[in-house]
C-alpha cells in the first residue's frame, strides 16, 4: 500500500509497510500512481510486467518527454527492488505473537489529586472529580502503587510514573514523598524511575521548580494560548482573575530553568479558536521551544466542540502552521511542535506501532483510593475498573480486551495509510464516541492524517537545508 500527496510544493510518496518516504518529481509521482493497482497484486520486489510498463510509458509520454519517462520507470523499479515501494505488510503475523506474550506493566498515571483550582470548561475530569468525589491520594496508596509497578514490570528496568490530576500540586507533599520512596527502591530492584508531572501552574513556586528540575524527567505545563482564548476556557474556580496572568510568568521562568531537561507547554484548541496556529506562534514568542496544542474531544452538543464542518479550516490551519514552522527553523528561531516531530529512520518499535500507548496493559491509571483503570480517560467508568493496589488486577478480561486492541482489530485502520504512525488512535475516544475500543474517532483521524502529512513535508523541506 502506498499513500501519495502534494503539500507545499512537494510530491510525497509513502510506502506504508516499509515506512519508506520518497520526495519525487512529477513524472515519477504519476508513474507510481499508475503502477500501484498492478503492483499491489504482485509479490513484493517483483519486476513491473513489461506489458504494464509499456502501457504506462505510453500514457506518460502524452505529458512528459520519452527520455524522462524511461528514467522515471527505471527509478520506480529500483525502489521496488530495494523493497521501498509497494512492499507487503508483514506485521499481522507479528501482532498475533505479540498478543501471546506475558503482560508487563511499565507505566502508571498516579491521580495524586482529584481536585483542581481551575474550572476548565472542557475538562474530561470534571474539574478533578472524575465522575466521583474530590480526594487526595495518600502516601500509603501511592507507595502500594509503586510497589505494584515494581512487582509487575518483569525485567524492564526503566519505569515511568506521571503525577496527574486534577492538579497534582494540590497534594505536593505526597508527590515528594513518593519520589523519595521510588528512589529508595531503585537499587534494590534494579529499576530506574522516570517521574513526570502535569500541572496548570497556579501553585508553582521556586521550591517546586527546583525539585522538579532535580527529579522530574518531564513537566507538562497547561496553557491554551492567547490570553482571551486561555481565560475563556480555563477560568479560575472563583471566576476572579486571569489564569493566563497568573501562570505565564511562572511558566516562562520554569521553562528557562529546565536547562535542557524535557518540558512542553500543552494547550487545547476548540471551536472557539480554529486559528490555533496563532496560539502556537504565541507560545514560541513567549520563549517556549517545546509545545503541543491538541484538539478538544467532547460531545458534539457542547458549544466549544469540534465538528465535522470545522475540519476544512482545521486542516488548512495545520498547513499554515507547518509553513510557519519551517520558516522559523530556517531563521534560527525554531521550536518543536509535538505532532510534527517524527522519526522516519526508525520510529517507535513494531509493538508500539501496532498497539499504541499500551493502555490497559503496559500503562494503567491509579485513583486516589488505589483503583486501577486502563488510562486516565477511563477513570470513573465502573465498567473499566480493573482492580486495586491491594488486590492487583482482578479484571483480567479487561486487560485482555485491551491487549487485543491493535490496528488489525480496527476495521477503519486496516487500509489507512496512517495506521503505523498513529497506532490506531485513542481507545478512550473510540469508546466515548462509538461504545467500542476497536472503533476510531473519525474527526480525530482526519486531523491526525493531516498532521502526519505535514510532519513528513517538513522533513523534506528541512532536508534541503542540510
N, C-alpha and C positions, 0 to 999 in steps of 0.2 A: 504494500500500500504506500502511495506517495501523497503528499499534500503540496500544492503549488499555490503561490500567491504573489502579488506585487504590492510593494509598500515603499513609499518614499523614494521611488526611482530604482528599486532593486527587484530583480526577478529571483525569487527564492524557491527552492525545491527541497522538501524534507522527505527523506526515506524513513518511514515510521519505525520499522522493525530494527534497522541497524542504528538509528539515531543520527545518520549522516545528514548534513545540511550543505547544500550547494547554492552558490550565487552564480547565475549563468546569464549568458546573453540571450537575446530574443529568439534566435533560431534554435538554440539548444532547449530553451524553455518550451517552445512549441513542439519540438521533436519528442521530448519526454512525454508531453500530454498526449500526443497522437499514438505513441507506442504503448502507453500504460495499459489499455484494455487487454492487449495481446500478451504483454509480459507478465501480467498477474496470473495468467492461466498456465504459464510455463514454470519449470523448475528454476530455483534460484541460480543465478550466474549463467543462465542459458544464453546462447547467441541469439540475436534477433533473426528470425527466419528471413531468408533472402527475399521472398515474395512480399513480406510485410515491409521490409526495409525499402524495397523498390517502390511500393505504393506510397509510403510516407515521403520518400525523396521526391517523388513526382509531385505530390501535393505541396510540399515545402518550396519546391522550385518555382511555384507560382508567385511566391513572395520574396524569396531570397536567391542570390546567385548560387549556381550549382556547386561551386567550389566550397562555399560556406556550408551548404547543406551536407556534403560528404564529410567535411571536417566535423560538423556537429554530430552526425550519426556515429562517427568513429569515437568521438568523445563519450557519447552515451554508452557505447559498447564497453569502453574502458571502465566506466563506473559500474556497469553490470558485472564485469569480470572481477572487479575488486570487491564485489558484494557490498556496494554502497548505493545501489539503486534497484528498486523492485525486489528487495530481499523478502524472504518469507519469515513469518512470525514463528519463532521457536520457543516462545515463553509459556505457552499454555501448559505444556508438559511440566515445565519448571514449577508453575504455581500449584499444580496438583501435589508435587512433592513437598512444596513449602507448607501446604496446609497440614501435612502429617507431622511436622516437627514439633518438638516439645515447646510449650509456651514459656517464654522468658519475659519477665517484666523489666523494663529498662527506665521507665519514667513515671513520675507521679505529679499530678497537679494538686497541690495542697490548698484547699479552700480555707485559708487561715482565718478569714473573716467573712461571714455572711452578714455584712453590714457595709454601708458606704456613706461618705459625707458629700456626695454629689447626687443629683437626681436626673441622670441622663435619660432622655425620653425614649430612646431605642433600646435600653438595656435589657438583654435577654435574661439577665439575672434578677430582674425586678428590684433594682436598686440594692442588690445583695441578698435578697431573701430567697431566691431560687424556689419559688412556689411553696415555701415553708416558713420558717421563723428566722429572726435575726439571731446570730450566735457567733461566738468566737471560739476557735479551736484551742483546746487546752494543750499544754506541753505533753501531757501523758498520751493523748490521742495522736499527736504528731510524732512522738517517739515510736509508738507502735507502728505507725505508717512507714517510717524509715526502716524499722526492723523487718517489716513485711517486704519492703523493696529489696533489702539485702538478701533475705532468705529466698526470694523468688527470682533473683537475677541470674541464676546459674553461674556460668564462667565469665559473664560480662563484667568488665572492671569499671567502666565509666557509666555512672548513673546520673539521671537528671531529675531535679526537683524544682518545680516552679511554685513560688508563693503567689497565690492568686486570691481574688475576692469576688464580689465586693472590693473593698480597699484594704489590702494587707497591712498597710502602715497603721491601721487602727488596732492591730494586735502585734505591734513591733517587738515587744519584749519576748514573745513566744517565737517569733521569727529568729531572733538572735540565739535563743536557747537551742532551737532545733539545728541551726547551722553549727553551733558548738558541738552538739551531740553527734551530728553527722560526721564532722571532722574527727571526733574521738573514736569513731568506728572504722575509719578508712584503713588504717594499717593492719588491724586485727583481721579484717575480712578481705584484704587485698582489693579494696574498692576506692573509687575516687568520685566524690560528689561534684556535680556541676549545678550550682544553685542559680536560679534566675528569679526575677521579681517583676511584677506588672503593677504599675501604680498610676493614680491620677495626679499625684504630685502635691496635693493640698497640704499634706503634713511633712513634706520634705524639709529637712534641715541639715546643717553641716555634719552633725553626728551620723545621721542616716547615710548621707552621701559618702562619708569616709568609710563606713562599714561596708557599704555596697561596693565601693571601689576595691576594697580588700577581698571581699568574699563572693560577690555575685559575678558570675561569668557573663551574664547579660542582664540588662534592665530595659524594660519596655515602658515608655513614657506616653501616656494617653493624651492626645491633643487633636482636635478636629480641624485645625487650620485657622482661617481668618477669624478675627475676634467676633464678628457678628454671627458667623457660622457656628463657631465653638460654643458661644454663650447661649445660642438658641437651643442647641441640643444637649448641652452639658451644664445646666444651671446648678447653682449651689442648692443645698437642701432647703435652706430657709428663703430662697428666692432673692436674697440681697447680695449685691456684689457680683463681680465678674470673675468666673473661674479662670478665664484667659489671663486676666491681670494678675491673679494670684500665682498661677503656675508657670507662665512663660519665663519670667526671670530666673526661677529656680531651675527649670529645665535647661536653660542656656548655661547656667553655671555648672550644672551636673554634667552635661554633655562635654564641656571643656575639661572637666576634672577626670573624665574616664581615661584619658591619656592612652588611647589605643585599645582599651578594652571595649567589648561589644556593648552597644546600646542601639535602640532605634525609637524614633518618635512614630507612634502609630495613631492614625486617625480613622474616622469612619465618614464616608460621604453618603448623602441621602438624596431624595428627590429635590431637596431644597438647594443643593449645591452640585448640580450635574457638571458645573465647570470646575471640578475638583483639581484640575491641573494648576489652577491659581493657588489652591491651598498647598500643594506640593512645592510650588515655587516659593511660597511664603516660608515654609519650613527651611528651605535652602537659604533664603535671605536672612533668616533669623540665626543662621550659623550651624544648623543641624546638617550633618552629611550622611546620616543613616536614617531611612524613613520608609514608611508604608502608609497607604491610605486604602481602606477596604470598603467595598460596597456594603451598605446596611442590608441585613437579611431580616425581614419582618413580614407579618401578614399583609397582603395587598390592600386591605381596607385602611391601614394606617396612612395618614396624610403624608408622612415622610417616606413611605415605602417606594422602592424602585420597581417600576412596572415595565412590562414588555415595550410599551411605546416610548420609554426613555432610552432604550438600547441604542438607536442610531446616534443620539447625541453622546452617549457614554463611550461608544466605540470610537467616534471621532475624537473625543477628548483624550483617549489613550494614545491615538496617533499624534495629536498635538503635544502631549507630554513627552512622547518618545523623541520627537524632533527637538524639543527644548532640552531634553536630557543629553542628547548628542552635542548640541550647541555648547552647553555649559562644560561638558567634559573636554571638548576641544579648546575651550577658552581657559582651561586650568582651574575652573571653579566648580568642578563636578560634584555630584552626590550619588549615593547608592539608593536606588528605589527597589524595594524587596521583590516586586513582581518582574522587574527587568533584570534580575541577577540570575543568570542561567549558565551552568557549566555544560558546554557542548562537547567537551573532551571525554568526560566520564560521567558526571552527574551522580544522582543517588544510586545506591545498589539496586540490583534487579528486584529484590523483595520489596523494597520501598516503592519502586516504580509501579509494581503490580498492585500493591495493597495499601499504599498511602501511609497515613500517620501512625497506624498501629493502635488506634483507639479500640478499647475493649479487650486488647490482648497485651501488647507491649506497653501501652500507655493507659493509665487509669486516673480518674479524679477521686479525691477523698474529701468528704464533707467535714464540717467542724465536729460532728459527733462520730466520725470514723467510717461512714458508709462509703462503699466503692461504687462508682458509676463508670461507664465506658469512656466518657470525657466530660469536660466542664459543661458542655451544652446539653447533656442528658440529665444533669443533676436535678433532682426533684421530680423526675418522671419515674414513678414507682415501678413501672414495667421493666425498667432497666437497672434496678437495684441489684447489684451482683454479690454483695456480701458486706463484711465489716472487718475492721482491723483486728477484732477479737476472734472472728470465725474464719477469716480468709475468704476466698472466692467460693461461694456455695452455689451460685447460679452458673455452673459451667456451660449450660446450654446457651446463655447469652454470649459468653466468651467464644464458644464455638461458632455461633452465628456470625460474629464479627471476624473470626478467623477465616471464614469462607468469603468474606467481602473483598472482592478484587475486581479488576477491570473486566475479567471474563465472566463474572457473575452479574454484570450490569449490562442489560441489553443496549442501553444508549451509548455505552462506552466501546463496544466491540469493534465498531467501524469508525470510531472517532480518531482523528489524527492526533489529538492532544492526550490520548489516554496514558502514554508513558511519561508525560510531563506533569499532569495533574493527579495521576494515580486514581482516577475515578471520583475525585471531588470529596466533599464533606458528607459523612454518613448522617450527621445530625440534620443538615439542611435537607438531605434526601428524605429523611424520616418526617421532618416537620411539614414538608410540602406534599409528600406522597404516601406517608404511612409505611414506608419500607426503606431499609438502609441500602438496598441494592437498586434503587432508582437514582435519579440525579435531579438537582435543582437547575432547571433549564436556563433561567436567566443568568445564573452564576456560570453555567457552562459557556454561554456566549461571551461573557466578559473574560473568562479565563482563556478562551481560544484567542481572543484579540491580544491579550497581554503576552501570550506566548509568541504570537506573530511579531509583535513589537520588539520583544526581547531579542529575537533572532535577527531582525533587521538591524537593531542597534549593534549587535556583534559584527555584522557585515560592515556597517558604516565606520565603526571604530577600528576595525582591522585595516582599513585603508590608510589610517594614520601611522600604523606600525611599520 
